[in-house]
């Protein structure tokens, strides 16, 4: 039986060139389905990795109670001064607390390529902001001077938005700014932000002395509980306090799930079309080899061997389609920078990430298409009438 299956399978595969057009069409249709699925999964994975990889366990983020996002939060200068004296907060070499009050403002910028406006975050930052970001380093230029309309921008901003060249002036809303520095934070979400002096941002956007978040370096990750106890026992502080890692991990979940939920139904819908193509190809394969299959049956080959050989042919074409789709997606999209709307109603810049898990999911879908596309033709090949051997050409 195994010898018969092997012989029929090799005959089928060696005759693929006789059905080159249909076979190539099947491979490409399945490759397209896999490519679309992997594209969405790579987008979701890249978005999740960017946000989940942002932050540190020993940095706490403090927002107004119940606000959930920086854009919805509002903290006073009095609350900031109280937090500077809170227990569990680390100090720098000069003995100053590593605390940064920050303001998060939405501005419009022009996206490269499409020339359309998109929301992006302008962060009003204090002197300790850079020290509270892991892997922060200036790539070009310098930090902004306090009290001036100067910007430093994340490395990813230049790739996604126009007008942010070093030394150039750019208009954001009603205000003119000068780009004086470009920074990197090791691929975290901060690289999609622009920073300016918090006092200037407060003045230009009429925010008084208010801020929206406070970041603090903790003496140890466990010190966050000490900080929470301090805030709970002071009636002037009604805060949600979480570690930076947990904050951005929570932010990443919703959007990544939405991207994934869009990708799977679209890929499944396209898979129905690819299934029809695979079915048509395998039916054509059986039709063109009717006499050949009948001859094999007449000399002792079983119908089961003919069915398995047809099914293997279908699965091979599907696997080739899956590999082509996965390879094309990896070469075209892996590591490509993109942006999408985040939880703060601003664009989050991230890179596509084709993962091993998404490739496996794509290959499974390809094999499923190949199986169901070849199932009925395989059954048909098992019941080819023996008298077909006498059919005239």
C-alpha positions as semicolon CSV with decimal commas, in nm:
position;residue;x (nm);y (nm);z (nm)
1;X;0,000;0,000;0,000
2;X;0,279;0,244;0,091
3;X;0,461;0,163;-0,232
4;X;0,143;0,231;-0,429
5;X;0,084;0,563;-0,249
6;X;0,444;0,668;-0,309
7;X;0,429;0,577;-0,677
8;X;0,100;0,761;-0,738
9;X;0,219;1,065;-0,545
10;X;0,541;1,092;-0,749
11;X;0,345;1,057;-1,075
12;X;0,117;1,339;-0,967
13;X;0,399;1,570;-0,861
14;X;0,608;1,504;-1,171
15;X;0,313;1,596;-1,393
16;X;0,254;1,934;-1,226
17;X;0,417;2,111;-1,521
18;X;0,130;1,989;-1,736
19;X;-0,104;2,199;-1,519
20;X;0,139;2,484;-1,458
21;X;-0,111;2,767;-1,505
22;X;-0,370;2,636;-1,263
23;X;-0,106;2,520;-1,016
24;X;0,067;2,860;-1,009
25;X;-0,270;3,035;-0,971
26;X;-0,350;2,813;-0,671
27;X;-0,012;2,877;-0,509
28;X;-0,044;3,253;-0,556
29;X;-0,403;3,269;-0,428
30;X;-0,305;3,082;-0,111
31;X;0,008;3,298;-0,080
32;X;-0,213;3,608;-0,092
33;X;-0,437;3,475;0,183
34;X;-0,139;3,391;0,404
35;X;0,025;3,725;0,325
36;X;-0,283;3,922;0,429
37;X;-0,317;3,726;0,752
38;X;0,052;3,758;0,839
39;X;0,043;4,129;0,756
40;X;-0,227;4,193;1,016
41;X;-0,063;3,962;1,270
42;X;0,274;4,134;1,215
43;X;0,108;4,470;1,269
44;X;-0,057;4,354;1,592
45;X;0,265;4,190;1,716
46;X;0,474;4,498;1,637
47;X;0,228;4,729;1,810
48;X;0,215;4,503;2,115
49;X;0,595;4,467;2,130
50;X;0,650;4,842;2,106
51;X;0,417;4,924;2,394
52;X;0,492;4,616;2,603
53;X;0,864;4,684;2,563
54;X;0,821;5,039;2,691
55;X;0,893;5,135;3,047
56;X;1,064;5,002;3,353
57;X;0,954;4,814;3,663
58;X;1,120;5,076;3,887
59;X;0,942;5,376;3,730
60;X;0,596;5,465;3,858
61;X;0,333;5,657;3,661
62;X;0,082;5,860;3,859
63;X;-0,246;5,980;3,706
64;X;-0,561;6,129;3,849
65;X;-0,778;5,855;3,993
66;X;-0,998;5,684;3,732
67;X;-0,845;5,864;3,433
68;X;-0,680;5,550;3,280
69;X;-0,486;5,755;3,020
70;X;-0,264;6,062;3,031
71;X;-0,496;6,258;2,803
72;X;-0,780;6,229;3,057
73;X;-0,573;6,308;3,363
74;X;-0,517;6,639;3,541
75;X;-0,281;6,701;3,831
76;X;-0,199;7,024;4,013
77;X;0,136;7,181;4,095
78;X;0,056;7,129;4,465
79;X;0,014;6,755;4,412
80;X;0,345;6,746;4,225
81;X;0,528;6,916;4,514
82;X;0,378;6,668;4,760
83;X;0,488;6,373;4,544
84;X;0,845;6,504;4,532
85;X;0,866;6,434;4,905
86;X;0,696;6,093;4,893
87;X;0,876;5,786;5,031
88;X;1,023;5,523;4,800
89;X;1,141;5,773;4,537
90;X;1,505;5,764;4,429
91;X;1,730;6,069;4,404
92;X;2,002;6,172;4,161
93;X;2,367;6,240;4,239
94;X;2,276;6,590;4,365
95;X;2,013;6,456;4,600
96;X;1,722;6,579;4,388
97;X;1,420;6,348;4,362
98;X;1,389;6,173;4,026
99;X;1,038;6,298;3,959
100;X;0,903;6,445;3,636
101;X;0,572;6,627;3,595
102;X;0,459;6,603;3,233
103;X;0,190;6,745;3,007
104;X;0,048;6,550;2,712
105;X;-0,089;6,763;2,427
106;X;-0,227;6,650;2,091
107;X;-0,091;6,834;1,785
108;X;-0,132;6,783;1,411
109;X;0,154;6,685;1,183
110;X;0,176;6,584;0,817
111;X;0,239;6,214;0,749
112;X;0,498;6,130;0,490
113;X;0,371;5,966;0,173
114;X;0,003;6,044;0,220
115;X;0,044;6,418;0,302
116;X;-0,251;6,388;0,541
117;X;-0,280;6,531;0,889
118;X;-0,247;6,298;1,186
119;X;-0,257;6,346;1,561
120;X;0,070;6,306;1,743
121;X;0,180;6,366;2,103
122;X;0,366;6,678;2,214
123;X;0,501;6,606;2,562
124;X;0,581;6,892;2,794
125;X;0,870;6,752;2,995
126;X;1,080;6,863;3,288
127;X;1,456;6,835;3,347
128;X;1,431;6,479;3,485
129;X;1,227;6,336;3,194
130;X;1,526;6,192;3,006
131;X;1,667;6,028;3,320
132;X;1,338;5,843;3,369
133;X;1,345;5,681;3,022
134;X;1,546;5,365;2,984
135;X;1,808;5,366;2,707
136;X;1,757;5,737;2,640
137;X;2,034;5,890;2,431
138;X;2,069;6,188;2,204
139;X;2,152;6,083;1,849
140;X;2,193;6,434;1,712
141;X;2,182;6,789;1,845
142;X;2,104;6,875;2,206
143;X;1,822;6,893;2,459
144;X;1,583;7,189;2,452
145;X;1,658;7,495;2,662
146;X;1,399;7,570;2,933
147;X;1,176;7,864;2,845
148;X;1,230;7,838;2,467
149;X;1,023;7,710;2,174
150;X;1,261;7,424;2,110
151;X;1,178;7,060;2,039
152;X;1,360;6,732;2,067
153;X;1,201;6,453;1,865
154;X;1,203;6,075;1,881
155;X;1,394;5,890;1,610
156;X;1,073;5,739;1,467
157;X;0,911;6,080;1,415
158;X;1,135;6,165;1,120
159;X;1,044;5,847;0,934
160;X;0,668;5,904;0,967
161;X;0,619;6,281;0,960
162;X;0,739;6,562;0,736
163;X;0,915;6,881;0,848
164;X;1,104;6,755;1,153
165;X;1,459;6,783;1,019
166;X;1,724;6,890;1,269
167;X;1,760;7,270;1,282
168;X;1,437;7,333;1,090
169;X;1,141;7,538;1,209
170;X;0,799;7,377;1,211
171;X;0,455;7,514;1,284
172;X;0,233;7,311;1,515
173;X;-0,106;7,474;1,556
174;X;-0,050;7,845;1,616
175;X;0,307;7,808;1,738
176;X;0,649;7,799;1,572
177;X;0,906;7,553;1,703
178;X;1,267;7,471;1,624
179;X;1,395;7,112;1,621
180;X;1,722;7,107;1,818
181;X;1,770;6,736;1,894
182;X;1,684;6,380;1,796
183;X;1,673;6,106;2,061
184;X;1,639;5,730;2,083
185;X;1,492;5,514;2,358
186;X;1,575;5,173;2,216
187;X;1,260;5,130;2,006
188;X;1,004;5,215;2,275
189;X;0,686;5,415;2,222
190;X;0,863;5,736;2,329
191;X;1,045;5,745;1,994
192;X;0,715;5,849;1,835
193;X;0,686;6,159;2,057
194;X;0,810;6,518;2,042
195;X;0,924;6,687;2,363
196;X;0,939;7,050;2,473
197;X;0,984;7,238;2,799
198;X;0,675;7,182;3,017
199;X;0,659;7,547;3,121
200;X;0,642;7,661;2,758
201;X;0,375;7,403;2,672
202;X;0,168;7,503;2,975
203;X;0,184;7,867;2,870
204;X;0,115;7,818;2,497
205;X;-0,176;7,580;2,557
206;X;-0,318;7,777;2,851
207;X;-0,282;7,496;3,103
208;X;-0,168;7,714;3,391
209;X;0,056;7,513;3,622
210;X;-0,130;7,185;3,572
211;X;0,013;6,862;3,437
212;X;-0,133;6,528;3,337
213;X;0,110;6,271;3,470
214;X;0,393;6,237;3,715
215;X;0,673;5,987;3,669
216;X;0,905;5,884;3,947
217;X;1,208;5,657;3,973
218;X;1,160;5,417;4,264
219;X;1,433;5,298;4,496
220;X;1,320;4,943;4,418
221;X;1,025;4,800;4,221
222;X;0,862;4,699;4,550
223;X;0,869;5,062;4,668
224;X;0,559;5,128;4,458
225;X;0,350;4,983;4,743
226;X;0,504;5,233;4,983
227;X;0,421;5,512;4,739
228;X;0,061;5,390;4,704
229;X;0,018;5,380;5,083
230;X;0,149;5,736;5,105
231;X;-0,097;5,858;4,839
232;X;-0,393;5,676;4,996
233;X;-0,325;5,836;5,336
234;X;-0,310;6,191;5,196
235;X;-0,657;6,332;5,110
236;X;-0,497;6,578;4,866
237;X;-0,382;6,290;4,647
238;X;-0,642;6,089;4,457
239;X;-0,417;5,897;4,224
240;X;-0,387;5,579;4,023
241;X;-0,029;5,460;4,062
242;X;0,113;5,184;3,845
243;X;0,449;5,071;3,717
244;X;0,546;5,198;3,374
245;X;0,570;4,842;3,240
246;X;0,217;4,753;3,351
247;X;0,078;5,083;3,224
248;X;0,199;5,033;2,867
249;X;0,121;4,662;2,865
250;X;-0,243;4,749;2,942
251;X;-0,240;5,019;2,674
252;X;-0,120;4,773;2,409
253;X;-0,386;4,507;2,455
254;X;-0,697;4,673;2,313
255;X;-0,557;4,800;1,984
256;X;-0,355;4,485;1,918
257;X;-0,670;4,275;1,967
258;X;-0,867;4,498;1,728
259;X;-0,601;4,459;1,458
260;X;-0,600;4,081;1,506
261;X;-0,980;4,058;1,499
262;X;-0,986;4,246;1,169
263;X;-0,712;4,031;1,016
264;X;-0,858;3,688;1,085
265;X;-1,210;3,743;0,937
266;X;-1,060;3,910;0,630
267;X;-0,815;3,624;0,580
268;X;-1,090;3,363;0,628
269;X;-1,310;3,541;0,373
270;X;-1,024;3,541;0,123
271;X;-0,953;3,178;0,207
272;X;-1,294;3,081;0,071
273;X;-1,187;3,215;-0,268
274;X;-0,853;3,036;-0,245
275;X;-1,037;2,716;-0,150
276;X;-1,243;2,741;-0,468
277;X;-0,923;2,788;-0,667
278;X;-0,759;2,484;-0,507
279;X;-1,072;2,277;-0,567
280;X;-1,078;2,379;-0,934
281;X;-0,709;2,297;-0,973
282;X;-0,741;1,950;-0,822
283;X;-1,055;1,871;-1,021
284;X;-0,864;1,967;-1,335
285;X;-0,575;1,746;-1,221
286;X;-0,807;1,446;-1,182
287;X;-0,984;1,517;-1,513
288;X;-0,661;1,530;-1,714
289;X;-0,536;1,207;-1,558
290;X;-0,854;0,998;-1,576
291;X;-0,706;0,740;-1,815
292;X;-0,382;0,735;-1,617
293;X;-0,567;0,673;-1,289
294;X;-0,789;0,407;-1,451
295;X;-0,480;0,231;-1,592
296;X;-0,318;0,224;-1,249
297;X;-0,638;0,083;-1,103
298;X;-0,653;-0,182;-1,377
299;X;-0,301;-0,308;-1,299
300;X;-0,374;-0,339;-0,927
301;X;-0,339;0,004;-0,768
302;X;-0,606;0,077;-0,509
303;X;-0,849;0,367;-0,513
304;X;-0,713;0,470;-0,173
305;X;-0,365;0,517;-0,319
306;X;-0,508;0,736;-0,596
307;X;-0,700;0,944;-0,340
308;X;-0,396;0,992;-0,116
309;X;-0,180;1,089;-0,414
310;X;-0,432;1,356;-0,515
311;X;-0,457;1,485;-0,159
312;X;-0,078;1,507;-0,126
313;X;-0,063;1,707;-0,449
314;X;-0,317;1,953;-0,308
315;X;-0,130;1,982;0,023
316;X;0,203;2,038;-0,153
317;X;0,056;2,323;-0,359
318;X;-0,097;2,472;-0,044
319;X;0,228;2,444;0,150
320;X;0,415;2,614;-0,134
321;X;0,157;2,892;-0,127
322;X;0,198;2,929;0,248
323;X;0,577;2,947;0,223
324;X;0,562;3,201;-0,058
325;X;0,316;3,415;0,138
326;X;0,521;3,396;0,458
327;X;0,849;3,474;0,282
328;X;0,700;3,765;0,089
329;X;0,546;3,912;0,406
330;X;0,873;3,881;0,595
331;X;1,077;4,045;0,320
332;X;0,828;4,324;0,256
333;X;0,703;4,409;0,604
334;X;0,922;4,278;0,885
335;X;1,081;4,577;1,059
336;X;0,893;4,833;0,846
337;X;0,799;5,142;1,046
338;X;0,431;5,238;1,059
339;X;0,190;5,424;1,284
340;X;-0,165;5,374;1,404
341;X;-0,402;5,539;1,647
342;X;-0,327;5,462;2,011
343;X;-0,528;5,493;2,328
344;X;-0,448;5,864;2,364
345;X;-0,604;5,947;2,026
346;X;-0,257;6,007;1,886
347;X;-0,048;5,810;1,643
348;X;0,180;5,542;1,792
349;X;0,486;5,467;1,579
350;X;0,590;5,101;1,573
351;X;0,757;4,841;1,350
352;X;0,592;4,535;1,194
353;X;0,710;4,210;1,351
354;X;0,664;3,877;1,170
355;X;0,684;3,622;1,451
356;X;0,725;3,246;1,447
357;X;0,376;3,204;1,590
358;X;0,218;3,408;1,311
359;X;0,407;3,208;1,045
360;X;0,278;2,884;1,199
361;X;-0,077;3,025;1,196
362;X;-0,039;3,117;0,829
363;X;0,094;2,773;0,735
364;X;-0,189;2,603;0,922
365;X;-0,441;2,811;0,727
366;X;-0,267;2,719;0,400
367;X;-0,274;2,347;0,482
368;X;-0,643;2,368;0,580
369;X;-0,719;2,530;0,244
370;X;-0,522;2,256;0,068
371;X;-0,696;1,979;0,260
372;X;-1,051;2,093;0,192
373;X;-0,963;2,198;-0,163
374;X;-0,834;1,851;-0,240
375;X;-1,080;1,642;-0,040
376;X;-1,361;1,601;-0,294
377;X;-1,127;1,563;-0,596
378;X;-0,933;1,298;-0,398
379;X;-1,253;1,105;-0,332
380;X;-1,345;1,135;-0,698
381;X;-1,008;0,996;-0,806
382;X;-1,064;0,691;-0,585
383;X;-1,376;0,600;-0,784
384;X;-1,258;0,654;-1,141
385;X;-1,430;0,380;-1,351
386;X;-1,189;0,118;-1,483
387;X;-1,347;0,141;-1,829
388;X;-1,208;0,494;-1,858
389;X;-0,883;0,332;-1,969
390;X;-1,049;0,272;-2,306
391;X;-1,157;0,633;-2,347
392;X;-1,035;0,785;-2,672
393;X;-0,811;1,092;-2,660
